[in-house]
Amino acid sequence: MSNAPAPKPEVVEEAYIILQQLGGNKFLMMTGADKLMAAGRSDSNPNPWLRMNLRKNQAQVNRMKITLMPSDTYKVEFYRQVLVDWEPVISHEQVFEMVYGDDLQALFTSVTGYDTHL
């Protein structure tokens, strides 16, 4: 057996910043959001993003994806994704562009009905 420490999960810095603007761990606890997935900036992906699953809410969406745009604003997508015959089907899509970091929490609350903090 090796005593080497387990590898740490890779942190995508831009996605971490997005999560912090939403409220960080308090946001995750208050909203029940989970299964976070992120992509950082690369040659093939110029716009980093953060995606998460959401619990049942008033908008009937189960996913949210926040993409950092070149204008230093965010594109926020709320949608419902289900598998039908192993193919993803998207419905209830709502897209908000030119969203500032300070407005992320209020937008989340207005769409889902969940508070992001106490």
Backbone as CSV, one residue per row, in Angstrom:
resi,resn,N_x,N_y,N_z,CA_x,CA_y,CA_z,C_x,C_y,C_z
1,MET,0.829,-1.193,0.000,0.000,0.000,0.000,0.868,1.249,0.000
2,SER,0.412,2.214,-0.743,1.146,3.465,-0.831,0.581,4.463,0.161
3,ASN,1.451,5.235,0.772,1.011,6.286,1.694,0.902,7.636,1.001
4,ALA,0.952,7.618,-0.316,0.853,8.874,-1.067,-0.543,9.466,-0.890
5,PRO,-0.623,10.781,-0.749,-1.944,11.400,-0.588,-2.767,11.240,-1.858
6,ALA,-4.080,11.185,-1.665,-4.986,11.082,-2.812,-4.887,12.363,-3.632
7,PRO,-5.007,12.248,-4.953,-4.923,13.463,-5.772,-6.091,14.394,-5.478
8,LYS,-5.798,15.679,-5.444,-6.836,16.673,-5.199,-7.606,16.914,-6.485
9,PRO,-8.924,17.153,-6.384,-9.665,17.457,-7.599,-9.197,18.792,-8.170
10,GLU,-9.176,18.871,-9.475,-8.733,20.102,-10.136,-9.793,21.180,-9.941
11,VAL,-9.371,22.365,-9.583,-10.283,23.487,-9.384,-10.144,24.429,-10.568
12,VAL,-11.257,24.717,-11.195,-11.263,25.675,-12.295,-11.487,27.045,-11.657
13,GLU,-10.473,27.894,-11.720,-10.507,29.151,-10.979,-11.701,30.028,-11.336
14,GLU,-12.012,30.157,-12.620,-13.147,30.999,-13.008,-14.450,30.461,-12.442
15,ALA,-14.617,29.131,-12.445,-15.833,28.521,-11.903,-15.920,28.748,-10.393
16,TYR,-14.786,28.691,-9.722,-14.762,28.955,-8.281,-15.210,30.394,-8.004
17,ILE,-14.768,31.326,-8.826,-15.163,32.730,-8.657,-16.668,32.883,-8.879
18,ILE,-17.205,32.203,-9.893,-18.650,32.249,-10.145,-19.401,31.730,-8.928
19,LEU,-18.957,30.600,-8.389,-19.618,30.033,-7.208,-19.543,30.987,-6.030
20,GLN,-18.413,31.655,-5.842,-18.281,32.614,-4.745,-19.240,33.793,-4.929
21,GLN,-19.446,34.230,-6.174,-20.377,35.326,-6.419,-21.816,34.909,-6.135
22,LEU,-22.113,33.618,-6.277,-23.444,33.124,-5.929,-23.621,33.004,-4.416
23,GLY,-22.522,32.887,-3.685,-22.592,32.759,-2.240,-21.799,31.587,-1.698
24,GLY,-21.084,30.868,-2.559,-20.208,29.782,-2.118,-20.961,28.612,-1.513
25,ASN,-20.401,28.053,-0.451,-21.011,26.889,0.199,-22.375,27.211,0.797
26,LYS,-22.569,28.438,1.254,-23.881,28.825,1.786,-24.943,28.740,0.695
27,PHE,-24.586,29.156,-0.514,-25.497,29.039,-1.654,-25.870,27.579,-1.886
28,LEU,-24.860,26.698,-1.884,-25.116,25.278,-2.118,-26.012,24.686,-1.038
29,MET,-25.782,25.072,0.207,-26.603,24.554,1.306,-28.034,25.092,1.253
30,MET,-28.186,26.368,0.969,-29.516,26.989,0.959,-30.373,26.502,-0.210
31,THR,-29.757,26.244,-1.350,-30.522,25.939,-2.563,-30.607,24.453,-2.871
32,GLY,-29.713,23.664,-2.298,-29.694,22.239,-2.605,-29.049,21.932,-3.947
33,ALA,-28.398,22.906,-4.552,-27.716,22.682,-5.835,-26.582,21.681,-5.626
34,ASP,-26.388,20.805,-6.610,-25.327,19.811,-6.490,-24.819,19.405,-7.864
35,LYS,-23.935,18.438,-7.896,-23.329,17.912,-9.119,-22.754,19.023,-9.988
36,LEU,-21.878,19.802,-9.389,-21.247,20.904,-10.102,-20.265,20.376,-11.142
37,MET,-20.267,21.011,-12.300,-19.356,20.679,-13.374,-18.836,21.996,-13.943
38,ALA,-17.575,22.039,-14.292,-16.994,23.292,-14.768,-16.033,23.039,-15.914
39,ALA,-15.859,24.072,-16.719,-14.858,24.048,-17.785,-14.105,25.358,-17.733
40,GLY,-12.796,25.276,-17.760,-11.967,26.470,-17.730,-11.683,27.007,-19.123
41,ARG,-10.983,28.093,-19.149,-10.615,28.733,-20.421,-9.532,27.899,-21.103
42,SER,-9.720,27.653,-22.401,-8.731,26.920,-23.177,-8.819,27.379,-24.630
43,ASP,-7.951,26.831,-25.479,-7.988,27.195,-26.899,-9.326,26.812,-27.528
44,SER,-9.857,25.667,-27.130,-11.114,25.205,-27.710,-12.342,25.760,-26.976
45,ASN,-12.142,26.310,-25.785,-13.256,26.848,-24.992,-12.859,28.221,-24.444
46,PRO,-13.148,29.303,-25.171,-12.725,30.630,-24.708,-13.570,31.186,-23.561
47,ASN,-14.735,30.582,-23.304,-15.643,31.079,-22.265,-15.820,30.037,-21.164
48,PRO,-15.166,30.221,-20.003,-15.325,29.272,-18.905,-16.760,29.270,-18.394
49,TRP,-17.193,28.113,-17.858,-18.560,28.012,-17.356,-18.633,27.114,-16.140
50,LEU,-19.757,27.252,-15.423,-20.083,26.430,-14.261,-21.513,25.951,-14.446
51,ARG,-21.729,24.649,-14.285,-23.075,24.081,-14.410,-23.408,23.303,-13.151
52,MET,-24.684,23.309,-12.759,-25.103,22.560,-11.582,-26.524,22.061,-11.743
53,ASN,-26.841,21.006,-11.009,-28.205,20.503,-10.954,-28.951,21.250,-9.859
54,LEU,-30.246,21.461,-10.077,-31.090,22.169,-9.113,-32.193,21.253,-8.628
55,ARG,-32.673,21.503,-7.406,-33.816,20.740,-6.905,-35.097,21.346,-7.481
56,LYS,-36.225,20.692,-7.236,-37.501,21.164,-7.775,-37.731,22.614,-7.387
57,ASN,-38.266,23.393,-8.336,-38.465,24.819,-8.092,-39.641,25.322,-8.914
58,GLN,-39.988,26.587,-8.715,-41.170,27.152,-9.361,-41.042,27.245,-10.884
59,ALA,-39.840,27.306,-11.410,-39.637,27.408,-12.854,-39.601,26.037,-13.536
60,GLN,-39.616,24.970,-12.753,-39.561,23.593,-13.250,-38.287,23.312,-14.053
61,VAL,-37.190,23.945,-13.660,-35.896,23.703,-14.299,-35.044,22.847,-13.369
62,ASN,-34.159,22.043,-13.948,-33.307,21.201,-13.109,-31.821,21.441,-13.342
63,ARG,-31.489,22.408,-14.195,-30.088,22.741,-14.438,-29.914,24.244,-14.574
64,MET,-28.723,24.698,-14.186,-28.331,26.083,-14.400,-26.894,26.065,-14.901
65,LYS,-26.632,26.844,-15.941,-25.280,26.969,-16.483,-24.947,28.452,-16.558
66,ILE,-23.804,28.828,-15.978,-23.353,30.219,-15.974,-22.049,30.280,-16.752
67,THR,-22.026,31.093,-17.808,-20.863,31.207,-18.679,-20.295,32.615,-18.582
68,LEU,-18.984,32.718,-18.363,-18.305,34.011,-18.340,-18.061,34.442,-19.780
69,MET,-18.589,35.599,-20.153,-18.475,36.102,-21.523,-17.281,37.063,-21.637
70,PRO,-16.818,37.333,-22.857,-15.680,38.245,-23.041,-15.943,39.650,-22.495
71,SER,-17.204,40.052,-22.378,-17.555,41.388,-21.875,-17.462,41.480,-20.354
72,ASP,-16.984,40.409,-19.694,-16.900,40.328,-18.224,-18.277,40.316,-17.578
73,THR,-19.271,39.873,-18.320,-20.609,39.640,-17.785,-20.888,38.152,-17.948
74,TYR,-22.041,37.720,-17.469,-22.379,36.306,-17.531,-23.593,36.062,-18.411
75,LYS,-23.599,34.894,-19.018,-24.787,34.365,-19.683,-25.289,33.269,-18.749
76,VAL,-26.537,33.390,-18.287,-27.095,32.438,-17.336,-28.231,31.694,-18.024
77,GLU,-28.127,30.364,-18.027,-29.137,29.529,-18.663,-29.780,28.625,-17.617
78,PHE,-31.085,28.663,-17.565,-31.865,27.747,-16.739,-32.625,26.847,-17.706
79,TYR,-32.638,25.539,-17.447,-33.368,24.645,-18.340,-33.674,23.325,-17.642
80,ARG,-34.605,22.591,-18.225,-34.933,21.257,-17.742,-34.373,20.277,-18.752
81,GLN,-33.548,19.353,-18.284,-32.985,18.329,-19.158,-33.365,16.958,-18.641
82,VAL,-33.975,16.163,-19.494,-34.317,14.781,-19.170,-33.828,13.892,-20.312
83,LEU,-33.678,12.619,-20.020,-33.279,11.663,-21.050,-34.512,10.928,-21.565
84,VAL,-34.666,10.918,-22.876,-35.729,10.164,-23.524,-35.044,9.244,-24.523
85,ASP,-35.190,7.946,-24.307,-34.481,6.963,-25.142,-32.986,7.266,-25.200
86,TRP,-32.416,7.611,-24.077,-30.993,7.888,-23.897,-30.521,9.133,-24.643
87,GLU,-31.441,9.970,-25.068,-31.103,11.227,-25.717,-31.561,12.382,-24.829
88,PRO,-30.712,13.401,-24.618,-31.137,14.531,-23.788,-32.194,15.379,-24.495
89,VAL,-33.246,15.707,-23.756,-34.303,16.571,-24.259,-34.365,17.794,-23.342
90,ILE,-34.259,18.992,-23.928,-34.229,20.232,-23.149,-35.537,20.979,-23.326
91,SER,-36.093,21.452,-22.191,-37.320,22.246,-22.224,-37.246,23.313,-21.137
92,HIS,-38.265,24.152,-21.040,-38.358,25.212,-20.032,-37.118,26.104,-20.020
93,GLU,-36.537,26.333,-21.182,-35.284,27.078,-21.254,-35.514,28.580,-21.057
94,GLN,-34.683,29.167,-20.179,-34.666,30.610,-19.953,-33.211,31.057,-20.015
95,VAL,-32.920,32.035,-20.870,-31.546,32.511,-21.052,-31.493,34.002,-20.733
96,PHE,-30.525,34.374,-19.907,-30.315,35.773,-19.522,-28.895,36.147,-19.908
97,GLU,-28.735,37.215,-20.670,-27.414,37.644,-21.112,-27.064,38.969,-20.444
98,MET,-25.777,39.292,-20.454,-25.275,40.550,-19.877,-25.636,40.676,-18.388
99,VAL,-25.496,39.598,-17.637,-25.778,39.595,-16.203,-24.481,39.891,-15.464
100,TYR,-24.512,40.870,-14.579,-23.333,41.209,-13.781,-23.236,40.281,-12.572
101,GLY,-22.017,40.082,-12.091,-21.796,39.202,-10.947,-22.636,39.568,-9.740
102,ASP,-22.834,40.871,-9.508,-23.633,41.326,-8.365,-25.101,40.943,-8.496
103,ASP,-25.552,40.620,-9.706,-26.968,40.320,-9.945,-27.268,38.824,-9.985
104,LEU,-26.255,37.972,-9.851,-26.468,36.528,-9.968,-27.428,35.985,-8.913
105,GLN,-27.250,36.392,-7.656,-28.114,35.872,-6.595,-29.568,36.284,-6.799
106,ALA,-29.794,37.556,-7.140,-31.165,38.038,-7.339,-31.815,37.335,-8.534
107,LEU,-31.065,37.103,-9.586,-31.601,36.404,-10.750,-31.982,34.979,-10.384
108,PHE,-31.111,34.293,-9.657,-31.395,32.922,-9.241,-32.690,32.874,-8.426
109,THR,-32.836,33.790,-7.485,-34.034,33.823,-6.641,-35.275,34.128,-7.468
110,SER,-35.191,35.061,-8.415,-36.366,35.416,-9.205,-36.819,34.267,-10.099
111,VAL,-35.900,33.443,-10.575,-36.278,32.332,-11.457,-36.753,31.126,-10.655
112,THR,-35.991,30.727,-9.633,-36.290,29.481,-8.914,-37.194,29.672,-7.707
113,GLY,-37.207,30.870,-7.139,-37.973,31.112,-5.917,-37.204,30.784,-4.657
114,TYR,-35.963,30.308,-4.769,-35.157,29.960,-3.601,-34.245,31.113,-3.204
115,ASP,-34.173,31.379,-1.901,-33.227,32.360,-1.393,-31.827,31.763,-1.440
116,THR,-30.850,32.602,-1.666,-29.466,32.123,-1.739,-28.709,32.326,-0.434
117,HIS,-29.319,32.990,0.512,-28.678,33.241,1.809,-29.758,33.503,2.850
118,LEU,-29.364,33.448,4.136,-30.322,33.685,5.218,-30.690,35.136,5.326
